[in-house]
């Protein structure tokens, strides 16, 4: 039954009805003075007539979305109007408007998508569902119509999960694999095609694996052009011939991954959505390599708008494992050998007219392209509402976590800018320092507390650490077990305005203090811990945790100093009085005794100290930027220790130097200030980090953006 479109709903001016609306509700596009466009959801009259007990469905959905308000790729709820608040006596849910099309419109039944696109879709869907599942929330209505696809301002594709009207929450035990019984009446007309066997017949159970099954059906449909079953009454699904139905370019590895997600027994599916996405990404990577070396000289026509190669990112599961050392006695495979192996599959008629002198260099250039030019913008992240305080790269160089004065730490994809997790809220205190333990675990500090949380969904992993009695400025995980801490794993250094550096680890449900350095400022009479304004300025671990350097206002508040602590003994071996604010070690064993220090006041200068095991560095090299009116705020090393980046306070540029050529900068990056029209405006770069693979630099500051740009180098 068609219902009239209202002109206004509360304070919202209706623009149009959004088609297609859901089977339970109507959707309207409306204008809002603060949010711009919004989407307003209202339950259909005919639905309420048959299901009066569902009158509070929108109110429940608002509660679910409030719990998920910081989740990645999840639609945001803005407002809820109860029936007694609106003239027509109906309840309304106001949502953030997503300017895009649902995935049913993108890929109609009978059509297929490239495998690379499917992998990217599943990665985003998995982030959203994993975040929800960790909070005991199950969507229960996953299908293409409830996933919106939009294009971001920089041309990237982002998926947004919507319609949580049938979602359920297990408040008692979110981790219970048995899930929760669905409260729906059996008479409810639900979409059968994406529901698992445990939600058919008399067994109505929701858990993480039931949502996974629905995603598996979608993946099958996108790859094969049809759903794995068509009969709504079929309660047992057979996948014996799953691989035979997939297109020939889809490998058996890929079809096996999909088959496991579609297993009739929920316990046989993947443990969680993250594991499913990782498995699909790995299988897709193998699929591409296999197809590349199966080439017979024929070229398949590339579909318009699709990628010719599934460039699946390194998976979280594989990236968290340490690299294995090659113990084989065979010589390593060279680039030329890889090229020659690929040439054996190309018909001779194509190769004969070409000379080796021309063929090999051209193929080598195509297969192993040189790094891009320095300074090319990869991504500008604008997800924060305040100044950027710090940035850090994941160990696999695929993700960035940034902290801000807006009270949040946000994890996002370094190349696409896709938000993946948010920790904190926009009403809390500023989040200062940040540090990755591995590809899935992050430590951050806010106020006088230290938090450890998941990079995948933003959930807190340990109770917060309360060892400091003043604001904590930064945290840093030790790069490996520290000998003088009895080789305790996961040692975390934190420093703050109380003048202490504390080294701690979490074990058996509690934080344990391993070592205390300080006070790095004279204690006040009768006090064991001071409350100086900023006694500890920065700290940095050297490669292999051989040294820990701390810059501080050690003996005189106006005269900072740098202290070096020996990694094997935990003793302070050197102290250098100097006007230093920021410090950094290169993370390689060849420069283990090389420390970069940045002057915090004018005139700006960067120094590289060498051989600092004694009371004084044996040599010191100076690097001077063009702008010397202010000090240096942050420095970062190329991981191999050959290049150094530094940010200048208030004026906005980032300099890159070759440490063997201090006379002139290698490059000057001005991306944060190039669009500033006010000549009096000052941009303070407070965050700077070089990617572990060396190819990218991330910088952020008071302009509220994090900019990822190419270094033109690499760490290998």
ChimeraX attribute file (.defattr): number of C-alpha atoms within 10 A of each C-alpha:
attribute: neighborCount
match mode: 1-to-1
recipient: residues
	/A:1	6
	/A:2	8
	/A:3	9
	/A:4	7
	/A:5	13
	/A:6	13
	/A:7	12
	/A:8	12
	/A:9	17
	/A:10	13
	/A:11	11
	/A:12	18
	/A:13	18
	/A:14	21
	/A:15	17
	/A:16	14
	/A:17	17
	/A:18	15
	/A:19	9
	/A:20	10
	/A:21	14
	/A:22	16
	/A:23	12
	/A:24	16
	/A:25	19
	/A:26	20
	/A:27	23
	/A:28	23
	/A:29	21
	/A:30	23
	/A:31	19
	/A:32	13
	/A:33	9
	/A:34	7
	/A:35	11
	/A:36	10
	/A:37	20
	/A:38	24
	/A:39	24
	/A:40	27
	/A:41	23
	/A:42	17
	/A:43	22
	/A:44	19
	/A:45	17
	/A:46	13
	/A:47	15
	/A:48	14
	/A:49	11
	/A:50	11
	/A:51	13
	/A:52	10
	/A:53	11
	/A:54	16
	/A:55	16
	/A:56	14
	/A:57	17
	/A:58	24
	/A:59	17
	/A:60	17
	/A:61	20
	/A:62	23
	/A:63	13
	/A:64	21
	/A:65	24
	/A:66	15
	/A:67	13
	/A:68	19
	/A:69	16
	/A:70	24
	/A:71	25
	/A:72	31
	/A:73	24
	/A:74	25
	/A:75	24
	/A:76	22
	/A:77	23
	/A:78	18
	/A:79	14
	/A:80	19
	/A:81	17
	/A:82	15
	/A:83	14
	/A:84	10
	/A:85	13
	/A:86	14
	/A:87	9
	/A:88	11
	/A:89	11
	/A:90	17
	/A:91	20
	/A:92	24
	/A:93	21
	/A:94	23
	/A:95	23
	/A:96	17
	/A:97	20
	/A:98	19
	/A:99	12
	/A:100	14
	/A:101	16
	/A:102	20
	/A:103	19
	/A:104	14
	/A:105	12
	/A:106	15
	/A:107	15
	/A:108	14
	/A:109	14
	/A:110	12
	/A:111	13
	/A:112	19
	/A:113	17
	/A:114	18
	/A:115	28
	/A:116	19
	/A:117	18
	/A:118	20
	/A:119	24
	/A:120	21
	/A:121	19
	/A:122	23
	/A:123	23
	/A:124	23
	/A:125	26
	/A:126	26
	/A:127	22
	/A:128	26
	/A:129	27
	/A:130	24
	/A:131	26
	/A:132	24
	/A:133	22
	/A:134	16
	/A:135	19
	/A:136	21
	/A:137	27
	/A:138	28
	/A:139	23
	/A:140	25
	/A:141	22
	/A:142	28
	/A:143	20
	/A:144	20
	/A:145	19
	/A:146	17
	/A:147	23
	/A:148	23
	/A:149	19
	/A:150	17
	/A:151	14
	/A:152	13
	/A:153	7
	/A:154	12
	/A:155	9
	/A:156	12
	/A:157	16
	/A:158	20
	/A:159	27
	/A:160	20
	/A:161	24
	/A:162	22
	/A:163	20
	/A:164	23
	/A:165	19
	/A:166	18
	/A:167	19
	/A:168	23
	/A:169	21
	/A:170	18
	/A:171	10
	/A:172	9
	/A:173	13
	/A:174	20
	/A:175	14
	/A:176	12
	/A:177	15
	/A:178	15
	/A:179	21
	/A:180	21
	/A:181	15
	/A:182	18
	/A:183	10
	/A:184	13
	/A:185	10
	/A:186	12
	/A:187	8
	/A:188	10
	/A:189	9
	/A:190	13
	/A:191	12
	/A:192	16
	/A:193	18
	/A:194	26
	/A:195	23
	/A:196	27
	/A:197	22
	/A:198	19
	/A:199	18
	/A:200	17
	/A:201	11
	/A:202	8
	/A:203	11
	/A:204	16
	/A:205	18
	/A:206	25
	/A:207	28
	/A:208	29
	/A:209	28
	/A:210	28
	/A:211	25
	/A:212	29
	/A:213	27
	/A:214	22
	/A:215	25
	/A:216	24
	/A:217	24
	/A:218	25
	/A:219	25
	/A:220	23
	/A:221	21
	/A:222	24
	/A:223	21
	/A:224	21
	/A:225	20
	/A:226	20
	/A:227	18
	/A:228	22
	/A:229	14
	/A:230	10
	/A:231	10
	/A:232	12
	/A:233	10
	/A:234	14
	/A:235	15
	/A:236	14
	/A:237	14
	/A:238	14
	/A:239	19
	/A:240	8
	/A:241	9
	/A:242	16
	/A:243	19
	/A:244	12
	/A:245	16
	/A:246	19
	/A:247	12
	/A:248	9
	/A:249	11
	/A:250	21
	/A:251	18
	/A:252	16
	/A:253	17
	/A:254	21
	/A:255	24
	/A:256	17
	/A:257	22
	/A:258	25
	/A:259	22
	/A:260	18
	/A:261	28
	/A:262	28
	/A:263	21
	/A:264	19
	/A:265	15
	/A:266	22
	/A:267	11
	/A:268	12
	/A:269	23
	/A:270	21
	/A:271	15
	/A:272	20
	/A:273	27
	/A:274	24
	/A:275	17
	/A:276	22
	/A:277	25
	/A:278	23
	/A:279	22
	/A:280	26
	/A:281	28
	/A:282	20
	/A:283	21
	/A:284	26
	/A:285	21
	/A:286	16
	/A:287	19
	/A:288	21
	/A:289	12
	/A:290	13
	/A:291	13
	/A:292	13
	/A:293	14
	/A:294	12
	/A:295	16
	/A:296	12
	/A:297	12
	/A:298	8
	/A:299	7
	/A:300	8
	/A:301	7
	/A:302	11
	/A:303	10
	/A:304	7
	/A:305	7
	/A:306	13
	/A:307	13
	/A:308	15
	/A:309	16
	/A:310	21
	/A:311	16
	/A:312	20
	/A:313	16
	/A:314	16
	/A:315	20
	/A:316	20
	/A:317	15
	/A:318	14
	/A:319	18
	/A:320	16
	/A:321	10
	/A:322	8
	/A:323	8
	/A:324	6
	/A:325	6
	/A:326	8
	/A:327	6
	/A:328	7
	/A:329	6
	/A:330	7
	/A:331	6
	/A:332	9
	/A:333	8
	/A:334	8
	/A:335	12
	/A:336	13
	/A:337	11
	/A:338	12
	/A:339	15
	/A:340	12
	/A:341	12
	/A:342	14
	/A:343	16
	/A:344	13
	/A:345	14
	/A:346	16
	/A:347	13
	/A:348	11
	/A:349	8
	/A:350	9
	/A:351	13
	/A:352	9
	/A:353	8
	/A:354	11
	/A:355	9
	/A:356	11
	/A:357	8
	/A:358	9
	/A:359	11
	/A:360	15
	/A:361	12
	/A:362	12
	/A:363	15
	/A:364	15
	/A:365	10
	/A:366	10
	/A:367	12
	/A:368	11
	/A:369	9
	/A:370	11
	/A:371	12
	/A:372	14
	/A:373	12
	/A:374	18
	/A:375	18
	/A:376	15
	/A:377	15
	/A:378	18
	/A:379	18
	/A:380	20
	/A:381	22
	/A:382	13
	/A:383	18
	/A:384	20
	/A:385	15
	/A:386	20
	/A:387	22
	/A:388	28
	/A:389	24
	/A:390	28
	/A:391	27
	/A:392	25
	/A:393	25
	/A:394	25
	/A:395	18
	/A:396	18
	/A:397	21
	/A:398	21
	/A:399	22
	/A:400	26
	/A:401	24
	/A:402	30
	/A:403	31
	/A:404	28
	/A:405	22
	/A:406	21
	/A:407	21
	/A:408	26
	/A:409	31
	/A:410	23
	/A:411	30
	/A:412	22
	/A:413	17
	/A:414	26
	/A:415	19
	/A:416	19
	/A:417	24
	/A:418	21
	/A:419	23
	/A:420	26
	/A:421	23
	/A:422	24
	/A:423	23
	/A:424	20
	/A:425	14
	/A:426	17
	/A:427	9
	/A:428	13
	/A:429	16
	/A:430	23
	/A:431	27
	/A:432	25
	/A:433	26
	/A:434	27
	/A:435	25
	/A:436	23
	/A:437	20
	/A:438	19
	/A:439	23
	/A:440	18
	/A:441	17
	/A:442	27
	/A:443	25
	/A:444	25
	/A:445	28
	/A:446	23
	/A:447	17
	/A:448	19
	/A:449	19
	/A:450	26
	/A:451	19
	/A:452	23
	/A:453	20
	/A:454	19
	/A:455	27
	/A:456	24
	/A:457	25
	/A:458	25
	/A:459	17
	/A:460	17
	/A:461	13
	/A:462	17
	/A:463	14
	/A:464	18
	/A:465	19
	/A:466	12
	/A:467	19
	/A:468	21
	/A:469	17
	/A:470	22
	/A:471	20
	/A:472	28
	/A:473	24
	/A:474	25
	/A:475	28
	/A:476	22
	/A:477	25
	/A:478	24
	/A:479	20
	/A:480	17
	/A:481	16
	/A:482	21
	/A:483	15
	/A:484	17
	/A:485	19
	/A:486	10
	/A:487	11
	/A:488	17
	/A:489	17
	/A:490	19
	/A:491	25
	/A:492	21
	/A:493	23
	/A:494	27
	/A:495	29
	/A:496	28
	/A:497	24
	/A:498	26
	/A:499	30
	/A:500	25
	/A:501	25
	/A:502	20
	/A:503	23
	/A:504	23
	/A:505	18
	/A:506	18
	/A:507	12
	/A:508	6
	/A:509	8
	/A:510	12
	/A:511	16
	/A:512	15
	/A:513	15
	/A:514	16
	/A:515	14
	/A:516	12
	/A:517	16
	/A:518	17
	/A:519	19
	/A:520	27
	/A:521	24
	/A:522	20
	/A:523	16
	/A:524	11
	/A:525	8
	/A:526	7
	/A:527	9
	/A:528	10
	/A:529	21
	/A:530	21
	/A:531	18
	/A:532	19
	/A:533	14
	/A:534	18
	/A:535	26
	/A:536	30
	/A:537	23
	/A:538	22
	/A:539	25
	/A:540	23
	/A:541	24
	/A:542	23
	/A:543	21
	/A:544	16
	/A:545	21
	/A:546	22
	/A:547	25
	/A:548	21
	/A:549	22
	/A:550	26
	/A:551	27
	/A:552	31
	/A:553	26
	/A:554	23
	/A:555	15
	/A:556	13
	/A:557	16
	/A:558	9
	/A:559	13
	/A:560	24
	/A:561	23
	/A:562	25
	/A:563	19
	/A:564	23
	/A:565	20
	/A:566	18
	/A:567	19
	/A:568	14
	/A:569	14
	/A:570	18
	/A:571	13
	/A:572	15
	/A:573	15
	/A:574	17
	/A:575	19
	/A:576	16
	/A:577	15
	/A:578	17
	/A:579	20
	/A:580	26
	/A:581	25
	/A:582	26
	/A:583	26
	/A:584	24
	/A:585	26
	/A:586	25
	/A:587	21
	/A:588	16
	/A:589	13
	/A:590	11
	/A:591	17
	/A:592	20
	/A:593	19
	/A:594	22
	/A:595	21
	/A:596	22
	/A:597	26
	/A:598	27
	/A:599	21
	/A:600	23
	/A:601	17
	/A:602	14
	/A:603	14
	/A:604	21
	/A:605	22
	/A:606	26
	/A:607	20
	/A:608	21
	/A:609	18
	/A:610	18
	/A:611	16
	/A:612	20
	/A:613	16
	/A:614	11
	/A:615	12
	/A:616	14
	/A:617	17
	/A:618	11
	/A:619	12
	/A:620	16
	/A:621	14
	/A:622	15
	/A:623	21
	/A:624	17
	/A:625	23
	/A:626	12
	/A:627	16
	/A:628	16
	/A:629	14
	/A:630	17
	/A:631	24
	/A:632	29
	/A:633	23
	/A:634	27
	/A:635	26
	/A:636	25
	/A:637	25
	/A:638	27
	/A:639	21
	/A:640	19
	/A:641	20
	/A:642	14
	/A:643	21
	/A:644	25
	/A:645	26
	/A:646	28
	/A:647	29
	/A:648	28
	/A:649	26
	/A:650	19
	/A:651	21
	/A:652	25
	/A:653	24
	/A:654	23
	/A:655	21
	/A:656	23
	/A:657	22
	/A:658	18
	/A:659	19
	/A:660	9
	/A:661	12
	/A:662	16
	/A:663	13
	/A:664	13
	/A:665	18
	/A:666	16
	/A:667	15
	/A:668	18
	/A:669	19
	/A:670	14
	/A:671	19
	/A:672	23
	/A:673	18
	/A:674	10
	/A:675	8
	/A:676	13
	/A:677	8
	/A:678	8
	/A:679	7
	/A:680	8
	/A:681	12
	/A:682	15
	/A:683	20
	/A:684	23
	/A:685	30
	/A:686	23
	/A:687	25
	/A:688	25
	/A:689	23
	/A:690	27
	/A:691	28
	/A:692	22
	/A:693	18
	/A:694	20
	/A:695	20
	/A:696	27
	/A:697	25
	/A:698	26
	/A:699	28
	/A:700	30
	/A:701	26
	/A:702	21
	/A:703	19
	/A:704	22
	/A:705	21
	/A:706	29
	/A:707	20
	/A:708	26
	/A:709	25
	/A:710	22
	/A:711	24
	/A:712	16
	/A:713	17
	/A:714	16
	/A:715	16
	/A:716	8
